[in-house]
Amino acid sequence: MNLQPLLEKSTRDHSHLCPRQILGVRLGLVGLSALGFETPPDKKQLLVITETDGCFTDGLSAATNCTVGHRTLRVEDYGKTAATFVDTRTGSAVRIAPALDIRQKSYAYVPDEPRHYFAQMQAYQIMPDDEMFTVTEVQLATSIESIISRPGVRVNCEVCGEEIMNERELHRESLTLCRTCAGISYYHLPVSIPVLEKYPV
C-alpha cells in the first residue's frame, strides 16, 4: 500500500511528520488486515480503542477513518502506543502493539543514519509488519453494546442536574447520578458534595 497519502492525511493538523504518526498509520493498517478488512469499513463496523493520545492516534485515525467525533475511536490512556481493533458486527477483537525491540530493529534498516529519530522515520515506512508488531486476539472487558450505547439516550443527574448521554449514568440506591456525583471523577470540586459521602463507591 502507498503510505504517502495516509501520512499526508495524518500530518494535516501538524506542521511535521514524526515517527509516532508513521507508527500509528502502520499499526492501523495491520489492525484492519487482522480483522479481514482491506479498507476501512463503513457504518461504524470498526471500533478502535487507542492506549494513548497524540501523534500516534492521529496516524491511527488517518489509516482507519475512525474518529472520536464519530464515536469509532476511543482513548483509554495507558501511555502505550498500542490499540485494540473491534469488529462491532462479529465481536472479534485484536490488540496490536509495537515489538518490544522495534527501535533497535529500525536502526538496522537505515545503517547510514546515525540520528535515531530520523532512522525511525525512515525505517518505520519500510519495515515488514511482522518485525514491527505483535497481534493478539483479545476479549473486551466491557461489552460492545455498553461501549457504543444507543443513539438518543439521555438522562439528567439527580444531584447536579447535568445531562448524561450514552448510558454513562450510575445508580446509587434510588438515585440516577453522573460519575462525578457518584464519587468517580478526574477532577475535584473546591467544595465537597454531600452525595459523595452518602453514596460511596
N, CA, C and O of each residue as an XYZ file, in Angstrom:
804
protein
N       0.839     -1.195      0.000
C       0.000      0.000      0.000
C       0.873      1.244      0.000
O       1.942      1.268      0.610
N       0.409      2.268     -0.686
C       1.121      3.540     -0.723
C       0.848      4.306      0.572
O      -0.272      4.759      0.808
N       1.869      4.447      1.401
C       1.705      5.111      2.690
C       1.567      6.624      2.571
O       0.979      7.264      3.443
N       2.100      7.198      1.506
C       2.232      8.648      1.438
C       0.911      9.406      1.631
O       0.882     10.366      2.401
N      -0.178      9.013      0.962
C      -1.438      9.752      1.190
C      -1.904      9.697      2.640
O      -2.452     10.669      3.160
N      -1.681      8.547      3.295
C      -2.097      8.416      4.686
C      -1.218      9.256      5.606
O      -1.703      9.838      6.576
N       0.080      9.316      5.297
C       0.982     10.142      6.098
C       0.637     11.618      5.930
O       0.687     12.391      6.887
N       0.288     11.998      4.709
C      -0.118     13.390      4.476
C      -1.418     13.704      5.219
O      -1.581     14.794      5.767
N      -2.326     12.754      5.232
C      -3.587     12.931      5.962
C      -3.322     13.073      7.458
O      -3.950     13.892      8.129
N      -2.395     12.279      7.975
C      -2.057     12.317      9.395
C      -1.435     13.643      9.805
O      -1.636     14.108     10.927
N      -0.678     14.251      8.896
C       0.032     15.491      9.235
C      -0.794     16.743      8.951
O      -0.294     17.857      9.108
N      -2.036     16.578      8.541
C      -2.873     17.712      8.166
C      -2.982     18.746      9.288
O      -2.982     19.951      9.033
N      -3.072     18.274     10.507
C      -3.202     19.191     11.642
C      -1.879     19.441     12.343
O      -1.847     20.045     13.415
N      -0.782     18.980     11.744
C       0.547     19.167     12.324
C       1.419     19.943     11.342
O       1.091     20.079     10.163
N       2.501     20.430     11.841
C       3.455     21.095     10.952
C       4.617     20.175     10.615
O       5.601     20.603     10.012
N       4.501     18.900     11.008
C       5.618     17.987     10.804
C       5.094     16.557     10.755
O       3.942     16.285     11.091
N       5.964     15.657     10.330
C       5.700     14.227     10.382
C       6.684     13.630     11.375
O       7.870     13.957     11.341
N       6.214     12.765     12.252
C       7.090     12.181     13.269
C       6.975     10.665     13.260
O       6.043     10.123     12.666
N       7.909      9.968     13.908
C       7.872      8.501     13.929
C       6.573      7.929     14.484
O       6.095      6.901     14.005
N       5.997      8.584     15.487
C       4.782      8.031     16.084
C       3.585      8.125     15.141
O       2.707      7.262     15.173
N       3.538      9.148     14.313
C       2.473      9.201     13.314
C       2.616      8.043     12.326
O       1.634      7.383     11.986
N       3.824      7.810     11.880
C       4.071      6.699     10.947
C       3.713      5.378     11.610
O       3.090      4.510     10.998
N       4.116      5.236     12.876
C       3.795      4.026     13.633
C       2.283      3.840     13.723
O       1.783      2.725     13.581
N       1.551      4.941     13.961
C       0.098      4.858     14.042
C      -0.539      4.433     12.732
O      -1.457      3.613     12.720
N      -0.057      4.987     11.633
C      -0.579      4.600     10.318
C      -0.310      3.123     10.055
O      -1.213      2.380      9.670
N       0.936      2.702     10.263
C       1.285      1.300     10.010
C       0.490      0.360     10.916
O      -0.013     -0.667     10.461
N       0.379      0.712     12.195
C      -0.349     -0.138     13.130
C      -1.833     -0.191     12.765
O      -2.476     -1.233     12.893
N      -2.369      0.948     12.309
C      -3.761      0.975     11.877
C      -4.028      0.044     10.706
O      -5.048     -0.644     10.672
N      -3.121      0.024      9.758
C      -3.269     -0.863      8.596
C      -3.186     -2.327      9.003
O      -3.915     -3.164      8.472
N      -2.298     -2.635      9.942
C      -2.186     -4.015     10.435
C      -3.471     -4.426     11.157
O      -3.942     -5.554     11.012
N      -4.031     -3.497     11.934
C      -5.277     -3.798     12.624
C      -6.419     -4.087     11.671
O      -7.190     -5.022     11.886
N      -6.531     -3.286     10.618
C      -7.559     -3.533      9.603
C      -7.390     -4.921      8.992
O      -8.346     -5.687      8.879
N      -6.162     -5.225      8.603
C      -5.877     -6.507      7.966
C      -6.163     -7.677      8.901
O      -6.671     -8.711      8.467
N      -5.840     -7.518     10.178
C      -6.043     -8.599     11.149
C      -7.514     -8.954     11.301
O      -7.848    -10.093     11.629
N      -8.398     -7.984     11.065
C      -9.833     -8.247     11.131
C     -10.431     -8.586      9.769
O     -11.639     -8.790      9.650
N      -9.576     -8.645      8.738
C     -10.041     -9.038      7.407
C     -10.536     -7.908      6.547
O     -11.202     -8.147      5.540
N     -10.223     -6.653      6.924
C     -10.644     -5.504      6.131
C      -9.503     -5.053      5.220
O      -8.379     -4.852      5.678
N      -9.797     -4.898      3.932
C      -8.797     -4.355      3.007
C      -8.772     -2.835      3.080
O      -7.726     -2.211      2.903
N      -9.928     -2.251      3.342
C     -10.065     -0.802      3.516
C     -10.960     -0.567      4.730
O     -11.656     -1.483      5.166
N     -10.952      0.632      5.276
C     -11.812      0.891      6.432
C     -13.280      0.620      6.105
O     -13.782      1.113      5.096
N     -13.972     -0.148      6.931
C     -15.377     -0.467      6.658
C     -16.291      0.721      6.942
O     -15.921      1.659      7.649
N     -17.483      0.658      6.377
C     -18.467      1.715      6.580
C     -19.384      1.380      7.762
O     -19.292      0.306      8.355
N     -20.258      2.316      8.081
C     -21.352      2.123      9.035
C     -20.879      1.694     10.418
O     -21.502      0.848     11.059
N     -19.801      2.266     10.864
C     -19.327      2.065     12.236
C     -19.071      0.599     12.584
O     -19.242      0.182     13.730
N     -18.659     -0.171     11.585
C     -18.358     -1.578     11.859
C     -17.047     -1.740     12.613
O     -16.831     -2.748     13.285
N     -16.169     -0.741     12.499
C     -14.872     -0.815     13.169
C     -14.831      0.137     14.351
O     -15.177      1.313     14.230
N     -14.408     -0.379     15.485
C     -14.152      0.421     16.671
C     -12.681      0.272     17.025
O     -12.174     -0.846     17.127
N     -11.996      1.390     17.213
C     -10.584      1.362     17.599
C     -10.444      1.976     18.987
O     -10.929      3.077     19.243
N      -9.785      1.261     19.863
C      -9.512      1.761     21.213
C      -8.006      1.953     21.326
O      -7.250      0.983     21.380
N      -7.579      3.203     21.361
C      -6.159      3.503     21.426
C      -5.722      3.671     22.881
O      -6.491      4.140     23.720
N      -4.495      3.285     23.163
C      -3.989      3.321     24.529
C      -3.131      4.556     24.808
O      -2.437      4.621     25.823
N      -3.181      5.523     23.912
C      -2.559      6.816     24.156
C      -3.197      7.838     23.232
O      -3.969      7.485     22.340
N      -2.872      9.101     23.449
C      -3.357     10.135     22.548
C      -2.169     10.705     21.774
O      -1.107     10.082     21.738
N      -2.326     11.861     21.161
C      -1.208     12.500     20.477
C      -1.021     12.043     19.047
O      -1.949     11.557     18.401
N       0.203     12.211     18.566
C       0.536     11.963     17.156
C       0.234     10.535     16.719
O      -0.230     10.309     15.602
N       0.495      9.575     17.599
C       0.221      8.177     17.284
C      -1.241      7.983     16.911
O      -1.559      7.283     15.949
N      -2.121      8.605     17.676
C      -3.545      8.449     17.443
C      -3.986      9.146     16.164
O      -4.916      8.687     15.500
N      -3.330     10.247     15.809
C      -3.621     10.877     14.517
C      -3.280      9.929     13.368
O      -3.999      9.876     12.370
N      -2.202      9.195     13.506
C      -1.841      8.205     12.490
C      -2.863      7.087     12.405
O      -3.241      6.662     11.313
N      -3.311      6.611     13.563
C      -4.353      5.575     13.593
C      -5.613      6.047     12.877
O      -6.195      5.323     12.069
N      -6.016      7.255     13.185
C      -7.236      7.808     12.593
C      -7.110      7.948     11.079
O      -8.061      7.684     10.344
N      -5.937      8.363     10.621
C      -5.717      8.512      9.178
C      -5.851      7.178      8.460
O      -6.396      7.117      7.358
N      -5.359      6.114      9.076
C      -5.385      4.796      8.428
C      -6.742      4.126      8.486
O      -7.100      3.375      7.578
N      -7.509      4.385      9.544
C      -8.750      3.642      9.769
C     -10.014      4.445      9.500
O     -11.100      3.873      9.403
N      -9.888      5.766      9.379
C     -11.039      6.670      9.270
C     -11.875      6.703     10.544
O     -12.989      7.225     10.526
N     -11.373      6.168     11.633
C     -12.086      6.211     12.906
C     -11.759      7.518     13.617
O     -10.607      7.952     13.641
N     -12.775      8.135     14.191
C     -12.583      9.406     14.878
C     -13.382      9.428     16.175
O     -14.358      8.698     16.346
N     -12.931     10.289     17.078
C     -13.667     10.486     18.322
C     -15.049     11.048     18.019
O     -16.035     10.660     18.647
N     -15.118     11.959     17.059
C     -16.388     12.590     16.710
C     -17.437     11.613     16.213
O     -18.628     11.810     16.455
N     -17.015     10.566     15.524
C     -17.944      9.549     15.038
C     -18.148      8.417     16.045
O     -18.888      7.466     15.792
N     -17.477      8.541     17.193
C     -17.563      7.542     18.261
C     -17.067      6.171     17.797
O     -17.531      5.135     18.273
N     -16.125      6.185     16.871
C     -15.493      4.946     16.415
C     -14.049      4.852     16.900
O     -13.371      3.852     16.664
N     -13.585      5.896     17.578
C     -12.236      5.915     18.152
C     -12.351      6.324     19.610
O     -12.885      7.387     19.929
N     -11.848      5.476     20.488
C     -11.891      5.762     21.918
C     -10.476      5.797     22.467
O      -9.606      5.056     22.010
N     -10.250      6.653     23.441
C      -8.938      6.771     24.073
C      -9.015      6.219     25.492
O      -9.751      6.740     26.330
N      -8.260      5.175     25.751
C      -8.039      4.660     27.101
C      -6.562      4.909     27.370
O      -5.711      4.122     26.956
N      -6.261      5.990     28.056
C      -4.874      6.455     28.119
C      -4.027      5.635     29.088
O      -3.985      5.910     30.287
N      -3.353      4.624     28.542
C      -2.406      3.805     29.295
C      -0.973      4.255     29.040
O      -0.028      3.707     29.607
N      -0.823      5.272     28.169
C       0.522      5.728     27.843
C       1.282      4.763     26.950
O       2.513      4.750     26.955
N       0.555      3.948     26.179
C       1.199      2.956     25.303
C       0.790      3.205     23.850
O      -0.362      3.531     23.566
N       1.745      3.046     22.941
C       1.434      3.154     21.511
C       0.904      1.810     21.027
O       1.553      1.110     20.250
N      -0.276      1.471     21.497
C      -0.939      0.221     21.136
C      -2.416      0.521     20.948
O      -2.913      1.552     21.400
N      -3.117     -0.391     20.275
C      -4.548     -0.179     20.050
C      -5.242     -1.514     19.852
O      -4.647     -2.483     19.378
N      -6.513     -1.543     20.228
C      -7.353     -2.715     20.001
C      -8.382     -2.380     18.926
O      -9.000     -1.316     18.943
N      -8.547     -3.302     18.004
C      -9.454     -3.144     16.861
C     -10.599     -4.127     17.027
O     -10.383     -5.321     17.236
N     -11.824     -3.613     16.932
C     -13.004     -4.432     17.201
C     -13.942     -4.395     16.002
O     -14.300     -3.323     15.514
N     -14.333     -5.571     15.535
C     -15.387     -5.684     14.533
C     -16.698     -5.700     15.303
O     -17.018     -6.694     15.955
N     -17.465     -4.609     15.236
C     -18.657     -4.491     16.063
C     -19.766     -5.439     15.635
O     -20.717     -5.649     16.388
N     -19.667     -6.011     14.454
C     -20.689     -6.962     13.999
C     -20.410     -8.367     14.501
O     -21.325     -9.079     14.916
N     -19.150     -8.765     14.464
C     -18.808    -10.141     14.853
C     -18.312    -10.233     16.295
O     -18.332    -11.312     16.888
N     -17.873     -9.124     16.858
C     -17.312     -9.146     18.204
C     -15.841     -9.503     18.243
O     -15.241     -9.519     19.318
N     -15.242     -9.792     17.089
C     -13.816    -10.129     17.058
C     -12.983     -8.917     17.462
O     -13.296     -7.787     17.087
N     -11.928     -9.159     18.223
C     -11.075     -8.061     18.681
C      -9.620     -8.502     18.698
O      -9.299     -9.611     19.126
N      -8.748     -7.623     18.228
C      -7.311     -7.891     18.255
C      -6.591     -6.663     18.799
O      -6.952     -5.524     18.503
N      -5.572     -6.923     19.596
C      -4.746     -5.824     20.117
C      -3.411     -5.857     19.371
O      -2.750     -6.892     19.292
N      -3.035     -4.706     18.832
C      -1.790     -4.578     18.091
C      -0.848     -3.691     18.903
O      -1.230     -2.612     19.356
N       0.371     -4.155     19.076
C       1.370     -3.385     19.818
C       2.702     -3.459     19.087
O       2.973     -4.445     18.402
N       3.539     -2.433     19.222
C       4.873     -2.496     18.614
C       5.703     -3.606     19.251
O       5.569     -3.887     20.442
N       6.548     -4.224     18.461
C       7.506     -5.190     19.014
C       8.359     -4.487     20.059
O       8.679     -3.307     19.918
N       8.724     -5.211     21.098
C       9.465     -4.600     22.202
C      10.795     -4.009     21.754
O      11.283     -3.043     22.340
N      11.374     -4.594     20.716
C      12.683     -4.121     20.241
C      12.575     -3.383     18.907
O      13.515     -3.376     18.113
N      11.408     -2.758     18.671
C      11.179     -2.127     17.370
C      12.202     -1.038     17.062
O      12.645     -0.919     15.919
N      12.584     -0.244     18.055
C      13.558      0.822     17.798
C      14.905      0.237     17.383
O      15.519      0.695     16.420
N      15.353     -0.768     18.111
C      16.643     -1.387     17.784
C      16.621     -1.999     16.390
O      17.591     -1.897     15.640
N      15.508     -2.633     16.054
C      15.385     -3.220     14.717
C      15.416     -2.142     13.636
O      15.968     -2.347     12.555
N      14.824     -1.003     13.940
C      14.720      0.041     12.918
C      16.085      0.554     12.483
O      16.267      0.913     11.320
N      17.043      0.595     13.396
C      18.352      1.150     13.060
C      19.079      0.299     12.025
O      19.884      0.813     11.248
N      18.799     -0.992     12.015
C      19.440     -1.876     11.041
C      18.949     -1.608      9.624
O      19.639     -1.929      8.656
N      17.761     -1.021      9.496
C      17.210     -0.752      8.171
C      17.759      0.532      7.574
O      17.673      0.744      6.365
N      18.326      1.392      8.418
C      18.899      2.646      7.922
C      20.282      2.820      8.577
O      20.474      3.732      9.381
N      21.232      1.956      8.237
C      22.525      1.969      8.931
C      23.333      3.244      8.723
O      24.219      3.552      9.520
N      23.041      3.979      7.672
C      23.813      5.198      7.395
C      23.233      6.441      8.066
O      23.767      7.539      7.910
N      22.139      6.271      8.811
C      21.540      7.407      9.506
C      21.847      7.300     11.006
O      21.230      6.489     11.696
N      22.779      8.094     11.520
C      23.174      7.989     12.929
C      22.155      8.591     13.898
O      22.173      8.280     15.089
N      21.283      9.437     13.399
C      20.308     10.087     14.276
C      19.085      9.177     14.436
O      18.381      8.885     13.469
N      18.852      8.743     15.658
C      17.820      7.744     15.915
C      16.436      8.184     15.443
O      15.704      7.391     14.851
N      16.078      9.422     15.696
C      14.759      9.940     15.310
C      14.543      9.776     13.808
O      13.497      9.289     13.379
N      15.517     10.176     13.021
C      15.376     10.115     11.564
C      15.509      8.682     11.047
O      14.924      8.330     10.023
N      16.269      7.868     11.750
C      16.340      6.449     11.390
C      14.970      5.800     11.569
O      14.523      5.032     10.717
N      14.310      6.113     12.679
C      12.966      5.577     12.906
C      11.993      6.090     11.849
O      11.171      5.329     11.340
N      12.082      7.370     11.520
C      11.213      7.946     10.499
C      11.290      7.163      9.191
O      10.268      6.877      8.568
N      12.485      6.828      8.792
C      12.671      6.123      7.522
C      12.316      4.644      7.648
O      11.623      4.088      6.797
N      12.799      4.016      8.717
C      12.621      2.572      8.860
C      11.161      2.183      9.046
O      10.718      1.167      8.509
N      10.415      2.970      9.793
C       9.016      2.618     10.055
C       8.170      2.625      8.781
O       7.060      2.094      8.768
N       8.691      3.221      7.723
C       7.955      3.216      6.462
C       8.244      1.996      5.597
O       7.519      1.715      4.643
N       9.316      1.267      5.940
C       9.714      0.153      5.074
C       9.833     -1.191      5.788
O       9.929     -2.226      5.129
N       9.828     -1.197      7.101
C       9.987     -2.461      7.833
C       8.796     -3.387      7.593
O       7.672     -2.908      7.441
N       9.017     -4.698      7.555
C       7.900     -5.651      7.419
C       7.001     -5.614      8.655
O       7.469     -5.378      9.769
N       5.735     -5.844      8.448
C       4.770     -5.814      9.549
C       5.168     -6.754     10.683
O       5.085     -6.388     11.856
N       5.602     -7.972     10.331
C       5.869     -8.965     11.377
C       7.097     -8.638     12.218
O       7.287     -9.216     13.287
N       7.919     -7.728     11.750
C       9.045     -7.280     12.561
C       8.682     -6.080     13.413
O       9.368     -5.772     14.387
N       7.606     -5.403     13.046
C       7.209     -4.193     13.761
C       6.199     -4.447     14.874
O       6.231     -3.776     15.905
N       5.299     -5.416     14.671
C       4.147     -5.507     15.558
C       3.873     -6.918     16.066
O       4.268     -7.913     15.458
N       3.187     -6.967     17.197
C       2.609     -8.215     17.696
C       1.090     -8.079     17.593
O       0.535     -7.010     17.845
N       0.434     -9.161     17.225
C      -1.024     -9.179     17.072
C      -1.574    -10.236     18.020
O      -1.197    -11.406     17.943
N      -2.464     -9.822     18.912
C      -3.007    -10.725     19.919
C      -4.522    -10.656     19.922
O      -5.093     -9.570     20.023
N      -5.185    -11.811     19.812
C      -6.637    -11.835     19.947
C      -6.991    -11.554     21.402
O      -6.381    -12.109     22.316
N      -7.981    -10.688     21.609
C      -8.392    -10.330     22.967
C      -9.910    -10.344     23.068
O     -10.620    -10.383     22.063
N     -10.383    -10.313     24.296
C     -11.800    -10.143     24.565
C     -11.965     -8.861     25.367
O     -11.209     -8.608     26.305
N     -12.938     -8.064     25.004
C     -13.172     -6.808     25.708
C     -13.690     -7.076     27.118
O     -14.486     -7.989     27.338
N     -13.229     -6.272     28.061
C     -13.695     -6.399     29.441
C     -15.098     -5.820     29.607
O     -15.803     -6.150     30.560
N     -15.498     -4.957     28.676
C     -16.831     -4.365     28.658
C     -17.491     -4.735     27.339
O     -16.826     -4.751     26.303
N     -18.761     -5.026     27.356
C     -19.438     -5.434     26.128
C     -19.434     -4.307     25.102
O     -19.412     -3.128     25.455
N     -19.456     -4.689     23.829
C     -19.510     -3.704     22.745
C     -20.762     -2.848     22.885
O     -20.724     -1.640     22.651
N     -21.872     -3.479     23.267
C     -23.131     -2.742     23.418
C     -23.009     -1.644     24.472
O     -23.545     -0.549     24.303
N     -22.303     -1.945     25.557
C     -22.134     -0.949     26.617
C     -21.222      0.183     26.171
O     -21.440      1.339     26.533
N     -20.208     -0.144     25.391
C     -19.276      0.880     24.915
C     -19.964      1.813     23.921
O     -19.849      3.035     24.021
N     -20.676      1.230     22.967
C     -21.290      2.014     21.896
C     -22.563      2.697     22.364
O     -22.835      3.831     21.967
N     -23.352      2.028     23.203
C     -24.630      2.527     23.692
C     -25.631      2.649     22.545
O     -25.452      2.059     21.480
N     -26.680      3.422     22.782
C     -27.739      3.606     21.801
C     -27.925      5.090     21.525
O     -27.756      5.908     22.429
N     -28.270      5.455     20.291
C     -28.440      6.884     19.984
C     -29.640      7.474     20.700
O     -30.676      6.828     20.854
N     -29.477      8.715     21.134
C     -30.596      9.450     21.699
C     -30.933      9.159     23.141
O     -31.927      9.674     23.653
N     -30.126      8.339     23.822
C     -30.417      8.010     25.218
C     -29.820      9.088     26.116
O     -28.606      9.290     26.127
N     -30.670      9.779     26.866
C     -30.206     10.862     27.740
C     -30.988     10.828     29.050
O     -32.189     10.563     29.069
N     -30.285     11.099     30.132
C     -30.935     11.281     31.429
C     -30.232     12.449     32.121
O     -29.169     12.892     31.686
N     -30.833     12.938     33.195
C     -30.212     14.010     33.961
C     -29.798     13.494     35.327
O     -30.520     12.720     35.956
N     -28.631     13.930     35.781
C     -28.156     13.584     37.115
C     -29.097     14.224     38.131
O     -29.453     15.397     38.017
N     -29.489     13.439     39.116
C     -30.439     13.932     40.106
C     -29.789     14.787     41.187
O     -30.472     15.288     42.080
N     -28.468     14.956     41.109
C     -27.795     15.821     42.074
C     -27.373     17.133     41.426
O     -27.776     18.202     41.885
N     -26.566     17.073     40.364
C     -26.089     18.313     39.740
C     -26.999     18.794     38.621
O     -26.924     19.956     38.221
N     -27.855     17.921     38.111
C     -28.788     18.292     37.061
C     -28.239     18.223     35.649
O     -28.984     18.432     34.691
N     -26.946     17.932     35.495
C     -26.356     17.903     34.160
C     -26.807     16.674     33.376
O     -27.082     15.615     33.940
N     -26.873     16.852     32.053
C     -27.304     15.763     31.175
C     -26.211     14.715     31.036
O     -25.025     15.038     30.974
N     -26.626     13.462     30.989
C     -25.710     12.335     30.809
C     -26.144     11.587     29.553
O     -27.295     11.166     29.445
N     -25.225     11.422     28.608
C     -25.522     10.720     27.355
C     -24.894      9.327     27.363
O     -24.059      8.998     28.205
N     -25.331      8.524     26.391
C     -24.700      7.240     26.075
C     -24.700      6.249     27.230
O     -23.796      5.420     27.338
N     -25.706      6.329     28.093
C     -25.878      5.377     29.201
C     -24.667      5.343     30.129
O     -24.245      4.280     30.586
N     -24.117      6.529     30.399
C     -22.966      6.592     31.292
C     -23.371      6.917     32.733
O     -22.514      7.131     33.590
N     -24.683      6.952     32.994
C     -25.130      7.227     34.347
C     -24.863      6.041     35.271
O     -24.692      4.907     34.823
N     -24.833      6.331     36.563
C     -24.683      5.307     37.588
C     -25.883      5.389     38.524
O     -26.493      6.446     38.680
N     -26.211      4.268     39.139
C     -27.359      4.226     40.042
C     -26.863      3.893     41.439
O     -26.208      2.874     41.660
N     -27.193      4.784     42.387
C     -26.840      4.591     43.789
C     -28.144      4.663     44.572
O     -28.781      5.714     44.648
N     -28.532      3.525     45.155
C     -29.822      3.403     45.826
C     -30.899      3.817     44.830
O     -31.024      3.172     43.788
N     -31.671      4.843     45.093
C     -32.763      5.207     44.182
C     -32.409      6.374     43.281
O     -33.266      6.877     42.554
N     -31.139      6.817     43.317
C     -30.743      7.986     42.545
C     -30.031      7.614     41.253
O     -29.293      6.631     41.195
N     -30.264      8.419     40.212
C     -29.505      8.349     38.969
C     -28.455      9.452     39.025
O     -28.790     10.629     39.153
N     -27.182      9.067     38.931
C     -26.087     10.011     39.138
C     -25.109     10.009     37.977
O     -24.916      8.995     37.305
N     -24.492     11.173     37.752
C     -23.333     11.218     36.861
C     -22.138     10.659     37.638
O     -22.200     10.494     38.857
N     -21.074     10.375     36.933
C     -19.908      9.774     37.585
C     -19.320     10.696     38.657
O     -18.866     10.229     39.701
N     -19.330     11.990     38.397
C     -18.762     12.920     39.369
C     -19.553     12.901     40.669
O     -18.968     12.821     41.750
N     -20.863     12.973     40.574
C     -21.689     12.979     41.778
C     -21.703     11.625     42.474
O     -22.062     11.528     43.647
N     -21.309     10.577     41.744
C     -21.183      9.252     42.361
C     -19.812      9.047     42.982
O     -19.531      7.993     43.551
N     -18.948     10.071     42.870
C     -17.635      9.982     43.501
C     -16.542      9.449     42.605
O     -15.453      9.124     43.079
N     -16.823      9.352     41.295
C     -15.822      8.864     40.339
C     -15.551      9.994     39.357
O     -16.382     10.271     38.492
N     -14.415     10.642     39.475
C     -14.172     11.797     38.627
C     -12.693     12.016     38.405
O     -11.864     11.604     39.216
N     -12.364     12.671     37.294
C     -10.975     13.037     37.027
C     -10.635     14.401     37.600
O      -9.496     14.852     37.483
N     -11.606     15.068     38.220
C     -11.344     16.372     38.826
C     -12.011     16.443     40.194
O     -12.889     15.640     40.511
N     -11.582     17.420     41.009
C     -12.173     17.661     42.324
C     -12.759     19.064     42.354
O     -12.160     20.013     41.847
N     -13.908     19.178     42.940
C     -14.530     20.485     43.125
C     -13.934     21.151     44.370
O     -13.473     20.460     45.279
N     -13.940     22.480     44.417
C     -13.351     23.160     45.573
C     -14.132     22.955     46.862
O     -13.592     23.137     47.953
N     -15.411     22.573     46.740
C     -16.195     22.278     47.939
C     -16.719     20.849     47.823
O     -16.939     20.343     46.723
N     -16.913     20.218     48.953
C     -17.388     18.840     48.936
C     -18.862     18.790     48.570
O     -19.625     19.710     48.864
N     -19.240     17.719     47.936
C     -20.638     17.500     47.583
C     -21.174     16.431     48.532
O     -20.587     15.353     48.623
N     -22.247     16.693     49.225
C     -22.749     15.736     50.214
C     -22.953     14.328     49.667
O     -22.738     13.344     50.375
N     -23.377     14.234     48.383
C     -23.670     12.914     47.835
C     -22.431     12.021     47.811
O     -22.564     10.797     47.829
N     -21.243     12.593     47.771
C     -20.030     11.789     47.746
C     -19.911     10.985     49.024
O     -19.430      9.852     49.001
N     -20.340     11.553     50.132
C     -20.272     10.831     51.387
C     -21.457      9.883     51.538
O     -21.336      8.814     52.135
N     -22.606     10.287     50.989
C     -23.804      9.494     51.159
C     -23.798      8.243     50.297
O     -24.331      7.202     50.682
N     -23.176      8.363     49.107
C     -23.191      7.239     48.181
C     -21.770      6.893     47.777
O     -21.380      7.143     46.637
N     -20.987      6.323     48.684
C     -19.611      5.959     48.327
C     -19.580      4.840     47.313
O     -20.504      4.031     47.234
N     -18.502      4.798     46.530
C     -18.374      3.756     45.522
C     -17.975      2.450     46.190
O     -17.813      1.435     45.513
